[in-house]
Amino acid sequence: MSDIQAVQKHLTTVQSRRKAAIWWISICFAPLIFFTTAHFQVGSWQRDWIEDIGAVLIFVAILGRAWCTLYIGGRKTVVLVKAGPYSISRNPLYFFSFVAVAGLGLQTGSMGMAALMTLVAYLIFLPIVLREEAGLSSVHGQNYDAYRRSVPRFLPRPALWQDIDSVVVDPRVLRRTIIDGMGFVLLAFLIRALLQLLPELPQVTLY
């Protein structure tokens, strides 16, 4: 097995564990909805604005992840992609995942819950990203190390923007990314539905 194949296999395993961890943590997070309440009441203009901003963030995240997939399209290990969104962030897919998680948190009407959920997502993703970086460094060597030194890990730096004339798109990868993004929409609807059905339980108020 070549070094590239070995790294691909390793990263596939890492990604599978990431998805499993996200689902388990999502299941563990769900009960918090029943024991917390937002400061602003349902129907207030403040609550509506918070939820609407969250919905916009989820929409932006879905578009952003699809945009990133146009460039990376399953070539993450074989080719060092440094154009488009990858010229301003080494992990724009993860960045847009944070945006989506923040949007989901805002569906509760609580900015505190959104911040907490985003922090948990960061703590989940960071060890995975560190393993990915080690694998990519072993494959691409000094090219990746130079890229890592000049481009931020998550938060985009627009001043670094560089693009290319064309990209090769794998429709299967793009379709899978969009379908995964729809999962955020379903979770948003689920959160709102749960909040409508909350039982009368002792609750902690989050802003």
N, C-alpha and C positions, 0 to 999 in steps of 0.2 A: 504494500500500500504506500503511495506517495505521500509526501508531507502535506500537500494540499488536501488529498483525500482524508488523511487522518484528522486534519484540522476541521474539515467540513463535517466529519462524523462527530467530532467533539462538540462543535458549535450546535449541531442538530440536537444532541443530547441536552446541552445547556438550555436551548430554547424550549425543549419539551418540559424540562423541569421548571422553567420560568412560567409557562402557561399553567402547569399544575399548581404552582405556588400561588399564582394570581387567583385561580378559582377557589382554592382553599381559604385564602385570606378574605376574598369577597364573601364567602359563606360565613366566616367568623365576624366580618364587619356588619353583616345584615342585622343582627340583633341590636346594634347600637342605634339604629333608626327608631326602634321602639322605646328606647330609654333616653333619647335626646329630642329636644324641640328647638326650632329656630326662634330667635328673639322677635322677628317680625311675623305677624299672624298671616295665615293663608288668606289671600284676597287683598291684602294691603299692597299699595303701589311699590313699597320697598321690596316686599317678598316677590312680587311679579317681576320687578327689574332683575333681581338676583337670579331667579330661575331662567329668565329670558337670556341673560348674559351667559349662563351655563349652557343653554341650548346652542347659542352661537359658538361657544368654545368647542362643543362636541362636533358641530358641523365643520368648523375650521380644522379640527383634528382629523376628521375623516378625509377631507380634501388634501390636507398636508401629508398624511400617510400615503395616499394614492400618488401624490406628486413625487414623494421620495422613492416610491417603488418604481416609477418610470425610469429613474436613474440607476437604482441598485439592482432591481429585477432578478434576484437570485444569484448575482455575480459577486457577492460580498467577499468571498474567499478568493476566487480566481483572479479578480481584477480589483485594484485599489481605486475605488471611485472617489474622485476629489472635485467633481463638478456639480453645479446646481446647488441644491440644499446641502450637499456634502462638502461644499467649499466654505460654508459658514458654520457648520456644526458637524462633528464627527459622527454623531448619533441623532440625526433629525427625526428618525422614526420614533425613538424613545422620547424625544422632546415633545412630539405631537401626542404621544401616549400620555405624558404628564398633563398636557392641555386637556385631553379627553377626561382624564381622571378628575381634574379640577372642575370641569364642566359637570361631571356626574355629582360631585360633592355639592355644587351649587343648586342642584335639583332639590336638595333638602331644604333650601332657603337659608342655609347657614354657611357663612364664609369660613367660620372656624372648622366645620366639618370638611369643607373643600380643602383647606390647608392641611388638615390632618391626613386626609386620604392621599393627597399629593405627596406628603412626606413619607407615608408608608410605601407608596409606589416607588419613590426614589430609593428607599432602603432596600426594596426588593430588586430593583433593576441594577443598582450600582455594582454589586458583586458579579452579576452576570456580564455586565459591560467590561469589567476588569478582566474576566476570563476571555472574553472575545478579543480584547486588545492584546492580550498575551499571545493568542493564537494568530492574529493578523500580523503581529510583529515577527513571529517565527516564520511566516510565509513571505512577507514583503520586506522584511529586514529594515535597512536604513531608510528606504522610501517611506515606510509607515512611521518610523520613529520621527522623521522630519515633519511629516504630516501631523503627527500627534503633538509636536511641540508648537506648531503654528496655528492650529485650529482648535477651538474650545470643544470640550467633551459633549456638552449638552446645549447650553444657552447660545443661540446663534449670534454671530458677529457679522452684520450685514456688510461692513466695509471690506470683508474678504471675498465678496461674491465673485465667482468665475463661472462661466458656462461653456457649453459646447454646442456645435451646430445641430447635432442629431443624437438620438439615443435608440438603442434596440430594446424593444419592449417584449417581455414575456407575458402574454395575456393571462396565462394560468396564475402567475404570481400576482398580477394586478387584480384579477378577480378575487383571489383569496384574501388579499389585503382589504378590498372593499367589503367583502362579506364579514371579515373580522370587525371592520369598523361599524357595521350594522349592529354588532353586539352591544356597542356603547349606546346606540339609540334604544335598543330593547331594554337595557339596564335603566336608562333614564325613565322610560315609561313605567318600569317596575317600581322604581323608587317613588315616583309620584303616586302610583296606585297604592303602595304600602302606606304612604303618608295619609292618604284619604281614609284608610281603614285602621288607623292606629287605635288600639284599645286605650282605655283610661288607666295608664300606668304612671308611677312616679317617674318624672322626667327631669333631666338636666338641661338647662337652657344654654345654647351655643349661639354666639353672634355670627 
